[in-house]
C-alpha cells in the first residue's frame, strides 16, 4: 500500500529557492522594532537594585512597575496580533510607536508615584546623574 503526498508546487519551489530579499528585509525591520521597542522591558532589571536604594522602598514596591509592564506587554501582544491580522502590520506599529512615546513622556509629568507616594525628584536626580552624556561634578 502506497501513500501519495500532495505537495503544493509553489511552497516546494520556495523551499528550494530560499526566502526572498523582501522577506529578509521584513525580518530585519521587525528585529529592529522589537529591539528598540523592548529595551524598556529588559533595561529595568539591570537598574532595579539601584532604584530600590534610590527611593528607599522594598523590593516588591520597586518591582511593581516592572510587573505591570510585563502584564501590559502580554496583553498588548495579543491585542496587537489581532489588529495586525485584521488591518495589517502598519496600524499596530503606529499605535505602538505612539504609545511608547506618550507613556515615556507622560511618566515624567507625574507629581508622585501612585503606588507609594514617593516624589519623583529622586528619579530626576538619578536620571541627571547616571544618564547624562556630560560628566557632572
N, C-alpha and C positions, 0 to 999 in steps of 0.2 A: 504494500500500500504506500503510495507516494503522496506527499502533500505539496501542493503548489503554493508558493508565496507570491502574492502580487505586490510588486514594488512600484511605487509612484516614480515614473521616469524623471520628473523634474527634481524630486528630492534626491534621487540617486545621482543625477548629474551635479547637484550642488555639493554632495558629499565628495564626489570625485574631484571637483574643481576647487574646493575650499570656499571660504567665505569671501564676500566681495569687499572692496575697499571701503564702500559706504558702510557696511556692517561693522568693520573695524573702527571707522571714524565715530560711529554712534557709540560703540563701546568705550572709546577714549573720552568722549564728551560726557558720557554717563559717569565714568570713573572720576573725572574732574569735578563734576557737580556733587557727587557723593562725598568726595574728599573735602571740598570747600564747605558744603552744607553740613557735614557731620563733624567738623572739627570741634564744635561746642560739646558734642556728645562725649568725645574722648578726652579733651583737654582738662575738663573739670576734675577728673580722677587724679591727675598729677598734682594739682594745687589744693586738693581737699584738706589735707592737714594744715596747710598754711591758712586757709580760710577759717578753719576751726579755731586756730590760735588767734587770728586777727580779730574775730568777732567775739571771742571768749564764749563760745557756745558748745554744747555737747555734740558728739559725732553724729547723732541722729538728726539734730537740727541743721547741721551743716550739710548732711546728705539729702535732706528733704527736697531741695530744688532739683538735685540730680535725679532723684527718684521720679519726680513729676515730669522731668524732661524725658526720661526713658518711656514713661507711660504715654506721653504725647507723641513720641516717635513711633511707638507701636500702633496707636490709634490712627495717627496721621498717615502711616504707611498703608494701612488698609483703605482709608478714605481716598488717598491719592491714587492707589491702584485701581479702585473702582472708577474714579474720574478719568484716568488715562485710558481705561478700557472703553469708556463711553465717548469721550471727547478727543482723545489723542493725548500725546505726552506734553504738548506745549502749555496747555492750561495748568496742569499740576506744577510744572516748572515755574510758571509765572506766579502762581499762588504761593508756592513755597519760597520763592525769592522775596516776595512782598512780606510774607510772614516772618522770615528771618530778619529782614531789615527793621520791620516795625517792632518785633519783640525785643531785639537787641537795643534799639534806641529808646523804647519806652521803659526798659528796665532802669535806665539812667535817671528817669524822672520820678521814681518812687521817693516819697518822703520818709518812709520807713518800710522795713521788710515785714510783710504781713504775717509771717509765721512766728516771729519772735519779738517784734517791736524794736529791733536793733536799727539804729540810724545808719544811713548809707555813707556817712562821711569816712569811716574807715575803709570802705570799698574804694572810694575815690582816691584816698591817700595810697592805698595798696596799688591801685592802677598806676598812679603817677610814679611811685617808687619803682615798681617792677616791670612795667610795660613801656616805659618811656624810652625813646630812641636816643636821647641825650643823657649823659651821666649827670646825676644830681649830687649835690654835696650835703 
